[in-house]
Amino acid sequence: MKHKGIILIIIGVAALAGMIIFIGPGEIEGALQRADLLYVIMAVILEFLILWLLTLRWSITTRAVSIDVRKRHLFPMLLVGMAINNLTPSARGGGEPVRAYMLGKYSRASMESSFATVIADRGLDTFPFIFLAILAIVGILLYFNLALWMVALLIVSVVIVVAAFFLALYVSVDRESGERIVNWALGIVKRFYRRNYAKIEARVRGALREFQSTMRIMLADRNVLIYGIPLSFILWFLEILRVYLIFAAFGAPVSILVIAEVFILATLIGMIPLLPGGVGAVDGIMIVFYSAAGVSPSVSAAVTVVERLISFWMVSAMGIAVLPYFGSSVAEKLMDKL
């Protein structure tokens, strides 16, 4: 349904509003008024640095396959992709095809090559995610008194994400595995669409070969791993540091390890394709766990509100604002997803 995303955003915001009312709007407002604006400004500046480093990381994969595009053009593409991931219930994956579409349209590279650079770029996040997820699980066992089933669910979630990544990577580069997946998909298509099937089959197989070839080229390029993986670790650290600065703005002494644990947990919740960007669910998880770590509920809520305003709503607004830069076709794709 065309307006499903908008309806889900309203539901998520309503859920967050309900939690704020439960804590007490007056207490949260009082905490916001006591915030040190300098730290908040530093957090905003840090967010812009994060966005630029994300652009730099994507440029590493585009250069690996000789796609000629400047960083100043990749930057708005990244913003639009992030906005779509934030505003659609797509498990943070709906923006990647649109990023590839914009890159291909601007650089005149094939959709397959463009999409491969986006997949490789996102895949680089998995390495620090695995490390931080293990660290977070250990820390949660030490800092939080969670039920055994919740710990087990967290471990299973991390295992599923990691297994899905390596399976997707294997299929992306192994010709036989890719062919098996394509044969299965084409078998389904053939049942419902026999007209021009041979033409469709040829195009799909050709697209698979080009995509896999592009992925193999990038994986063989040492710069992708030598610079991409360390940059991904730096990006995750800066994301956690941004939250730490916001806590500092409220004078709340919170361990950066606790922040990392809650951040990873919120990231996992945000991957669930129920609400756009995990609106409501992510915010609630952050408030509950920060409160469990000893931060007052009013400060926890205030920190969460400011953090999400910077990392979620500001970035989403920027992505929507730059849509006219790419023309009406991309804007229509975004509206179709909402």
Number of C-alpha atoms within 10 A of each C-alpha: 7 10 11 15 21 18 13 21 22 16 16 23 15 14 17 20 14 13 18 21 13 9 16 14 16 12 17 20 14 13 18 20 12 11 19 15 14 13 18 22 15 14 25 20 14 18 19 14 14 20 19 17 17 20 22 19 23 24 23 21 28 25 17 19 20 11 19 14 17 14 15 11 15 21 20 23 27 24 24 29 24 25 26 28 22 27 26 27 27 22 20 22 18 20 26 25 17 23 25 25 20 25 27 19 14 15 14 14 19 18 18 21 24 27 23 27 28 22 20 22 24 16 17 20 17 19 14 18 20 16 11 20 24 15 15 23 19 13 16 19 13 10 15 12 10 11 9 10 9 10 16 11 11 18 14 12 17 19 14 11 16 16 12 12 14 13 12 14 16 14 17 21 20 13 14 10 14 18 15 12 12 16 15 10 12 17 12 11 14 15 8 8 11 10 9 9 13 11 9 16 17 11 12 16 16 12 16 19 18 17 21 22 19 24 25 16 14 22 15 12 16 12 15 22 16 10 12 24 20 13 19 23 19 15 20 19 16 17 18 20 17 24 24 24 22 26 28 18 21 21 14 17 11 15 11 15 17 19 21 23 23 24 23 22 22 19 16 18 22 24 21 16 15 18 27 30 28 28 26 24 20 24 24 21 17 22 24 16 23 22 16 15 16 12 18 15 20 22 24 27 30 26 28 22 18 18 22 17 14 22 19 17 16 14 21 21 13 15 21 18 14 16 19 11 12 15 11 11 11 18 16 11 12 21 14 13 19 19
